[in-house]
Amino acid sequence: MNRASGASRRHLPTSPFKPPPPTPPAERFSVDDRVTHDRYGLGVVITVEDEVAVIVDFGSRQERITTPFNKLYKL
């Protein structure tokens, strides 16, 4: 019995099924960007760590948020 692996399957050009949609590019943030987060609220980006993470000041706390930035939106 074969087990399903976590790797995505390749799409054959002769397949009648649509290929999977491409992943959207990760949003880029820079210092002093105003952002909102679903859990923490409004904040300001204070540090960007090589497109891997950002540190955001939400007023009462500072949080390090890593990619993908699913709940972080630029205002």
Secondary structure, 3 states (H helix, E strand, C coil): CCCCCCCCCCCCCCCCCCCCCCCCCCCCCCCCCEEEECCCEEEEEEEEECCCEEEEECCCCEEEEECCCCCEEEC
